Every structure is written in structure tokens, then in C-alpha cells.
Amino acid sequence: MRQALNGTLSKRKSLGQSLVCYPSLMTHAAMPEKERLKRGITPALLRLSIGIENRNDLKRDLEKALIG
């Protein structure tokens, strides 16, 4: 996934830019694992916040990150 983050996706906060978050290690890391799982925050969960980039660029970056 790191390679795709160099494209249109970012892990940083930015107005209008698409972001990707790994909640179990980022936003909800302080929450006990049992509670995270109860709320559906699994280790496989990714949160995407889509910005204003070209949809074809986003699709390409996601495919590159998820497929390899």
C-alpha cells in the first residue's frame, strides 16, 4: 500500500485530498482490542476518505495498493 500512497492517496490530513486510515493502529489504537472488535474495527479494516482527485487516478492507486 505504501507505493500507492505516493500517488493520489495520503495518510496525512489535507483539505480536499483523499486519505487512507488504518483505524486499529491509528485512530482507535488506544481502545482495547476486544472493544475494537466488538465495534467492527478489525485489523483488516481500512477507512477511505475520498477527496477531489480524478476518480481514475484514485482507482489506479487503490488497485496498485491492494493487488500489488
KOLGU-4560 file (N, C-alpha, C; in nm, 3 decimals, padded with zeros to 5 digits):
<recs>
<n_xx: 00.082 n_yy: -00.119 n_zz: 00.000 ca_xx: 00.000 ca_yy: 00.000 ca_zz: 00.000 c_xx: 00.086 c_yy: 00.125 c_zz: 00.000 mol: A seq: 1 type: MET>
<n_xx: 00.203 n_yy: 00.119 n_zz: 00.054 ca_xx: 00.290 ca_yy: 00.236 ca_zz: 00.063 c_xx: 00.315 c_yy: 00.299 c_zz: -00.073 mol: A seq: 2 type: ARG>
<n_xx: 00.332 n_yy: 00.218 n_zz: -00.176 ca_xx: 00.357 ca_yy: 00.273 ca_zz: -00.309 c_xx: 00.240 c_yy: 00.358 c_zz: -00.356 mol: A seq: 3 type: GLN>
<n_xx: 00.117 n_yy: 00.312 n_zz: -00.334 ca_xx: 00.000 ca_yy: 00.389 ca_zz: -00.379 c_xx: -00.013 c_yy: 00.519 c_zz: -00.302 mol: A seq: 4 type: ALA>
<n_xx: 00.036 n_yy: 00.521 n_zz: -00.180 ca_xx: 00.025 ca_yy: 00.643 ca_zz: -00.101 c_xx: 00.113 c_yy: 00.754 c_zz: -00.157 mol: A seq: 5 type: LEU>
<n_xx: 00.205 n_yy: 00.720 n_zz: -00.242 ca_xx: 00.286 ca_yy: 00.822 ca_zz: -00.308 c_xx: 00.212 c_yy: 00.885 c_zz: -00.424 mol: A seq: 6 type: ASN>
<n_xx: 00.096 n_yy: 00.830 n_zz: -00.462 ca_xx: 00.015 ca_yy: 00.882 ca_zz: -00.572 c_xx: -00.088 c_yy: 00.980 c_zz: -00.520 mol: A seq: 7 type: GLY>
<n_xx: -00.216 n_yy: 00.949 n_zz: -00.539 ca_xx: -00.323 ca_yy: 01.041 ca_zz: -00.501 c_xx: -00.369 c_yy: 01.022 c_zz: -00.358 mol: A seq: 8 type: THR>
<n_xx: -00.334 n_yy: 00.911 n_zz: -00.294 ca_xx: -00.377 ca_yy: 00.885 ca_zz: -00.157 c_xx: -00.271 c_yy: 00.928 c_zz: -00.057 mol: A seq: 9 type: LEU>
<n_xx: -00.317 n_yy: 00.968 n_zz: 00.061 ca_xx: -00.224 ca_yy: 01.015 ca_zz: 00.163 c_xx: -00.267 c_yy: 00.964 c_zz: 00.299 mol: A seq: 10 type: SER>
<n_xx: -00.172 n_yy: 00.953 n_zz: 00.393 ca_xx: -00.204 ca_yy: 00.920 ca_zz: 00.532 c_xx: -00.214 c_yy: 01.048 c_zz: 00.616 mol: A seq: 11 type: LYS>
<n_xx: -00.186 n_yy: 01.161 n_zz: 00.556 ca_xx: -00.188 ca_yy: 01.288 ca_zz: 00.630 c_xx: -00.319 c_yy: 01.363 c_zz: 00.610 mol: A seq: 12 type: ARG>
<n_xx: -00.353 n_yy: 01.446 n_zz: 00.706 ca_xx: -00.473 ca_yy: 01.529 ca_zz: 00.693 c_xx: -00.447 c_yy: 01.637 c_zz: 00.588 mol: A seq: 13 type: LYS>
<n_xx: -00.545 n_yy: 01.653 n_zz: 00.501 ca_xx: -00.531 ca_yy: 01.753 ca_zz: 00.396 c_xx: -00.668 c_yy: 01.787 c_zz: 00.341 mol: A seq: 14 type: SER>
<n_xx: -00.696 n_yy: 01.913 n_zz: 00.325 ca_xx: -00.824 ca_yy: 01.958 ca_zz: 00.274 c_xx: -00.838 c_yy: 01.922 c_zz: 00.126 mol: A seq: 15 type: LEU>
<n_xx: -00.941 n_yy: 01.844 n_zz: 00.092 ca_xx: -00.969 ca_yy: 01.809 ca_zz: -00.046 c_xx: -00.891 c_yy: 01.692 c_zz: -00.100 mol: A seq: 16 type: GLY>
<n_xx: -00.796 n_yy: 01.640 n_zz: -00.024 ca_xx: -00.713 ca_yy: 01.528 ca_zz: -00.070 c_xx: -00.767 c_yy: 01.398 c_zz: -00.012 mol: A seq: 17 type: GLN>
<n_xx: -00.764 n_yy: 01.293 n_zz: -00.090 ca_xx: -00.809 ca_yy: 01.162 ca_zz: -00.042 c_xx: -00.713 c_yy: 01.109 c_zz: 00.063 mol: A seq: 18 type: SER>
<n_xx: -00.771 n_yy: 01.043 n_zz: 00.163 ca_xx: -00.692 ca_yy: 00.992 ca_zz: 00.275 c_xx: -00.723 c_yy: 00.845 c_zz: 00.298 mol: A seq: 19 type: LEU>
<n_xx: -00.626 n_yy: 00.773 n_zz: 00.349 ca_xx: -00.646 ca_yy: 00.635 ca_zz: 00.391 c_xx: -00.604 c_yy: 00.624 c_zz: 00.537 mol: A seq: 20 type: VAL>
<n_xx: -00.683 n_yy: 00.550 n_zz: 00.615 ca_xx: -00.657 ca_yy: 00.536 ca_zz: 00.757 c_xx: -00.667 c_yy: 00.388 c_zz: 00.794 mol: A seq: 21 type: CYS>
<n_xx: -00.582 n_yy: 00.344 n_zz: 00.881 ca_xx: -00.582 ca_yy: 00.208 ca_zz: 00.934 c_xx: -00.624 c_yy: 00.220 c_zz: 01.081 mol: A seq: 22 type: TYR>
<n_xx: -00.757 n_yy: 00.224 n_zz: 01.107 ca_xx: -00.809 ca_yy: 00.257 ca_zz: 01.240 c_xx: -00.753 c_yy: 00.175 c_zz: 01.356 mol: A seq: 23 type: PRO>
<n_xx: -00.732 n_yy: 00.045 n_zz: 01.338 ca_xx: -00.687 ca_yy: -00.036 ca_zz: 01.452 c_xx: -00.549 c_yy: 00.004 c_zz: 01.503 mol: A seq: 24 type: SER>
<n_xx: -00.468 n_yy: 00.067 n_zz: 01.418 ca_xx: -00.336 ca_yy: 00.113 ca_zz: 01.461 c_xx: -00.324 c_yy: 00.265 c_zz: 01.469 mol: A seq: 25 type: LEU>
<n_xx: -00.427 n_yy: 00.335 n_zz: 01.423 ca_xx: -00.418 ca_yy: 00.482 ca_zz: 01.421 c_xx: -00.523 c_yy: 00.543 c_zz: 01.514 mol: A seq: 26 type: MET>
<n_xx: -00.642 n_yy: 00.566 n_zz: 01.464 ca_xx: -00.744 ca_yy: 00.640 ca_zz: 01.539 c_xx: -00.799 c_yy: 00.567 c_zz: 01.660 mol: A seq: 27 type: THR>
<n_xx: -00.798 n_yy: 00.433 n_zz: 01.658 ca_xx: -00.854 ca_yy: 00.356 ca_zz: 01.769 c_xx: -00.750 c_yy: 00.269 c_zz: 01.840 mol: A seq: 28 type: HIS>
<n_xx: -00.625 n_yy: 00.303 n_zz: 01.826 ca_xx: -00.517 ca_yy: 00.222 ca_zz: 01.885 c_xx: -00.524 c_yy: 00.214 c_zz: 02.037 mol: A seq: 29 type: ALA>
<n_xx: -00.574 n_yy: 00.319 n_zz: 02.101 ca_xx: -00.581 ca_yy: 00.320 ca_zz: 02.247 c_xx: -00.696 c_yy: 00.238 c_zz: 02.302 mol: A seq: 30 type: ALA>
<n_xx: -00.790 n_yy: 00.202 n_zz: 02.217 ca_xx: -00.906 ca_yy: 00.124 ca_zz: 02.258 c_xx: -00.864 c_yy: -00.023 c_zz: 02.274 mol: A seq: 31 type: MET>
<n_xx: -00.910 n_yy: -00.089 n_zz: 02.378 ca_xx: -00.877 ca_yy: -00.232 ca_zz: 02.394 c_xx: -00.923 c_yy: -00.313 c_zz: 02.272 mol: A seq: 32 type: PRO>
<n_xx: -00.844 n_yy: -00.412 n_zz: 02.236 ca_xx: -00.872 ca_yy: -00.492 ca_zz: 02.117 c_xx: -01.013 c_yy: -00.552 c_zz: 02.121 mol: A seq: 33 type: GLU>
<n_xx: -01.054 n_yy: -00.603 n_zz: 02.235 ca_xx: -01.188 ca_yy: -00.664 ca_zz: 02.248 c_xx: -01.297 c_yy: -00.563 c_zz: 02.212 mol: A seq: 34 type: LYS>
<n_xx: -01.281 n_yy: -00.440 n_zz: 02.257 ca_xx: -01.379 ca_yy: -00.335 ca_zz: 02.228 c_xx: -01.376 c_yy: -00.297 c_zz: 02.080 mol: A seq: 35 type: GLU>
<n_xx: -01.255 n_yy: -00.287 n_zz: 02.023 ca_xx: -01.243 ca_yy: -00.257 ca_zz: 01.879 c_xx: -01.316 c_yy: -00.362 c_zz: 01.796 mol: A seq: 36 type: ARG>
<n_xx: -01.292 n_yy: -00.489 n_zz: 01.826 ca_xx: -01.355 ca_yy: -00.596 ca_zz: 01.752 c_xx: -01.507 c_yy: -00.594 c_zz: 01.768 mol: A seq: 37 type: LEU>
<n_xx: -01.553 n_yy: -00.565 n_zz: 01.889 ca_xx: -01.697 ca_yy: -00.555 ca_zz: 01.916 c_xx: -01.761 c_yy: -00.448 c_zz: 01.828 mol: A seq: 38 type: LYS>
<n_xx: -01.688 n_yy: -00.342 n_zz: 01.800 ca_xx: -01.738 ca_yy: -00.231 ca_zz: 01.719 c_xx: -01.709 c_yy: -00.247 c_zz: 01.569 mol: A seq: 39 type: ARG>
<n_xx: -01.653 n_yy: -00.362 n_zz: 01.533 ca_xx: -01.626 ca_yy: -00.388 ca_zz: 01.392 c_xx: -01.496 c_yy: -00.331 c_zz: 01.339 mol: A seq: 40 type: GLY>
<n_xx: -01.409 n_yy: -00.289 n_zz: 01.430 ca_xx: -01.280 ca_yy: -00.232 ca_zz: 01.389 c_xx: -01.177 c_yy: -00.346 c_zz: 01.393 mol: A seq: 41 type: ILE>
<n_xx: -01.170 n_yy: -00.416 n_zz: 01.282 ca_xx: -01.082 ca_yy: -00.533 ca_zz: 01.271 c_xx: -00.947 c_yy: -00.492 c_zz: 01.215 mol: A seq: 42 type: THR>
<n_xx: -00.847 n_yy: -00.580 n_zz: 01.227 ca_xx: -00.716 ca_yy: -00.549 ca_zz: 01.170 c_xx: -00.718 c_yy: -00.534 c_zz: 01.017 mol: A seq: 43 type: PRO>
<n_xx: -00.821 n_yy: -00.585 n_zz: 00.952 ca_xx: -00.830 ca_yy: -00.575 ca_zz: 00.805 c_xx: -00.903 c_yy: -00.449 c_zz: 00.758 mol: A seq: 44 type: ALA>
<n_xx: -00.955 n_yy: -00.370 n_zz: 00.851 ca_xx: -01.034 ca_yy: -00.252 ca_zz: 00.815 c_xx: -00.947 c_yy: -00.135 c_zz: 00.770 mol: A seq: 45 type: LEU>
<n_xx: -00.981 n_yy: -00.081 n_zz: 00.655 ca_xx: -00.922 ca_yy: 00.044 ca_zz: 00.607 c_xx: -01.034 c_yy: 00.146 c_zz: 00.592 mol: A seq: 46 type: LEU>
<n_xx: -01.007 n_yy: 00.270 n_zz: 00.626 ca_xx: -01.104 ca_yy: 00.376 ca_zz: 00.608 c_xx: -01.054 c_yy: 00.468 c_zz: 00.498 mol: A seq: 47 type: ARG>
<n_xx: -01.138 n_yy: 00.488 n_zz: 00.398 ca_xx: -01.104 ca_yy: 00.577 ca_zz: 00.288 c_xx: -01.190 c_yy: 00.701 c_zz: 00.297 mol: A seq: 48 type: LEU>
<n_xx: -01.127 n_yy: 00.814 n_zz: 00.284 ca_xx: -01.196 ca_yy: 00.942 ca_zz: 00.275 c_xx: -01.158 c_yy: 01.000 c_zz: 00.140 mol: A seq: 49 type: SER>
<n_xx: -01.253 n_yy: 00.998 n_zz: 00.048 ca_xx: -01.225 ca_yy: 01.036 ca_zz: -00.091 c_xx: -01.238 c_yy: 01.186 c_zz: -00.109 mol: A seq: 50 type: ILE>
<n_xx: -01.136 n_yy: 01.244 n_zz: -00.168 ca_xx: -01.132 ca_yy: 01.388 ca_zz: -00.192 c_xx: -01.174 c_yy: 01.425 c_zz: -00.333 mol: A seq: 51 type: GLY>
<n_xx: -01.108 n_yy: 01.523 n_zz: -00.390 ca_xx: -01.149 ca_yy: 01.577 ca_zz: -00.518 c_xx: -01.060 c_yy: 01.535 c_zz: -00.634 mol: A seq: 52 type: ILE>
<n_xx: -00.975 n_yy: 01.436 n_zz: -00.612 ca_xx: -00.886 ca_yy: 01.391 ca_zz: -00.720 c_xx: -00.966 c_yy: 01.321 c_zz: -00.830 mol: A seq: 53 type: GLU>
<n_xx: -00.903 n_yy: 01.303 n_zz: -00.942 ca_xx: -00.963 ca_yy: 01.234 ca_zz: -01.055 c_xx: -00.992 c_yy: 01.089 c_zz: -01.014 mol: A seq: 54 type: ASN>
<n_xx: -01.113 n_yy: 01.042 n_zz: -01.043 ca_xx: -01.152 ca_yy: 00.908 ca_zz: -00.999 c_xx: -01.067 c_yy: 00.798 c_zz: -01.062 mol: A seq: 55 type: ARG>
<n_xx: -01.022 n_yy: 00.818 n_zz: -01.183 ca_xx: -00.935 ca_yy: 00.718 ca_zz: -01.247 c_xx: -00.800 c_yy: 00.709 c_zz: -01.178 mol: A seq: 56 type: ASN>
<n_xx: -00.748 n_yy: 00.822 n_zz: -01.131 ca_xx: -00.622 ca_yy: 00.822 ca_zz: -01.055 c_xx: -00.640 c_yy: 00.747 c_zz: -00.923 mol: A seq: 57 type: ASP>
<n_xx: -00.753 n_yy: 00.773 n_zz: -00.855 ca_xx: -00.780 ca_yy: 00.705 ca_zz: -00.729 c_xx: -00.795 c_yy: 00.555 c_zz: -00.750 mol: A seq: 58 type: LEU>
<n_xx: -00.869 n_yy: 00.517 n_zz: -00.853 ca_xx: -00.888 ca_yy: 00.375 ca_zz: -00.883 c_xx: -00.754 c_yy: 00.307 c_zz: -00.911 mol: A seq: 59 type: LYS>
<n_xx: -00.669 n_yy: 00.371 n_zz: -00.990 ca_xx: -00.539 ca_yy: 00.315 ca_zz: -01.022 c_xx: -00.454 c_yy: 00.296 c_zz: -00.896 mol: A seq: 60 type: ARG>
<n_xx: -00.453 n_yy: 00.397 n_zz: -00.811 ca_xx: -00.372 ca_yy: 00.388 ca_zz: -00.688 c_xx: -00.425 c_yy: 00.281 c_zz: -00.594 mol: A seq: 61 type: ASP>
<n_xx: -00.557 n_yy: 00.269 n_zz: -00.581 ca_xx: -00.614 ca_yy: 00.166 ca_zz: -00.494 c_xx: -00.583 c_yy: 00.027 c_zz: -00.548 mol: A seq: 62 type: LEU>
<n_xx: -00.598 n_yy: 00.009 n_zz: -00.678 ca_xx: -00.567 ca_yy: -00.121 ca_zz: -00.737 c_xx: -00.420 c_yy: -00.156 c_zz: -00.717 mol: A seq: 63 type: GLU>
<n_xx: -00.334 n_yy: -00.059 n_zz: -00.736 ca_xx: -00.191 ca_yy: -00.081 ca_zz: -00.718 c_xx: -00.159 c_yy: -00.121 c_zz: -00.573 mol: A seq: 64 type: LYS>
<n_xx: -00.226 n_yy: -00.056 n_zz: -00.479 ca_xx: -00.201 ca_yy: -00.083 ca_zz: -00.338 c_xx: -00.257 c_yy: -00.218 c_zz: -00.294 mol: A seq: 65 type: ALA>
<n_xx: -00.375 n_yy: -00.251 n_zz: -00.341 ca_xx: -00.443 ca_yy: -00.372 ca_zz: -00.293 c_xx: -00.403 c_yy: -00.498 c_zz: -00.369 mol: A seq: 66 type: LEU>
<n_xx: -00.369 n_yy: -00.484 n_zz: -00.495 ca_xx: -00.336 ca_yy: -00.601 ca_zz: -00.575 c_xx: -00.185 c_yy: -00.624 c_zz: -00.578 mol: A seq: 67 type: ILE>
<n_xx: -00.112 n_yy: -00.517 n_zz: -00.569 ca_xx: 00.033 ca_yy: -00.532 ca_zz: -00.566 c_xx: 00.092 c_yy: -00.476 c_zz: -00.684 mol: A seq: 68 type: GLY>
</recs>
